[in-house]
Amino acid sequence: MGRAVALTLAKEGCNLVVVGRSESNTMETTKMALAYAEVLPVIADISSEADTIRYVNATVDRFGSIDVFVNSAARFQPEVLLADTDTELFDDIMRINVKGAFLGMKYVLRQMIPQKSGVIINVASRDGLFSEPTHGSYSASKHALIGLTKNAATEYGSLGIRTCAVCPGAIDTKMIGYLLKNLDYNVLGPMRRPATPQEIADIVCYLASDKATFLNGAIVRADGGQGL
């Protein structure tokens, strides 16, 4: 999904900084996006404060400003009841899904505040809006991400900085492919299918665009009606 967002933004004329922990995935996305825009790849662990400062500084050094920031990195979890969850699993999910997003927002906001402009889009989940049995750690992390979204929207909206979140339902990606393989699609709501990465990328890019200039603190549920 992060790749779909990057390519869609590039096709719309945005220069990109592609940040990822996997060098092969990061460089592959960069190579694809170079067909449309100028792209800077940065290999980084988003849960590391030093790495976060490095990718933010690299962005400003290369492009002079940060206009749009998309938090799309995440870790999912195996199905496990709360009482049976390993503490290490809970910690790791919070480290990536919450701390990583927090650090990115913290240092990107420090660039956007003097500009008095910018858009931050956090990719949360419908699991951040509803309970999801056997996915308690992931669900808690996405609830937290929605909380960070609302706080940033409240604190910095007056400076012209918008912060929104997208809450997808099931998406046909590698992250949950093992679940989709044997899933009865009737449980996915009225549309009875998962989203494509491109469908979520289009929502992210709309929120980043000049067509969404009065959307701040918006929590967009993109689950095909599953939450109805």
Secondary structure, DSSP 8 states (H G I E B T S, - for coil): -HHHHHHHHHHTT--EEEEES-HHHHHHHHHHHTTTS-EEEEE--TT-HHHHHHHHHHHHHHHS---EEEE--------B-GGG--HHHHHHHHIIIIIHHHHHHHHHHHHHHHHT-EEEEEE--GGGTS--TTBHHHHHHHHHHHHHHHHHHHHHGGGTEEEEEEEE--B-SGGGHHHHTT--GGGG-TT-S-B-HHHHHHHHHHHHSGGGTT--S-EEEESTTTT-
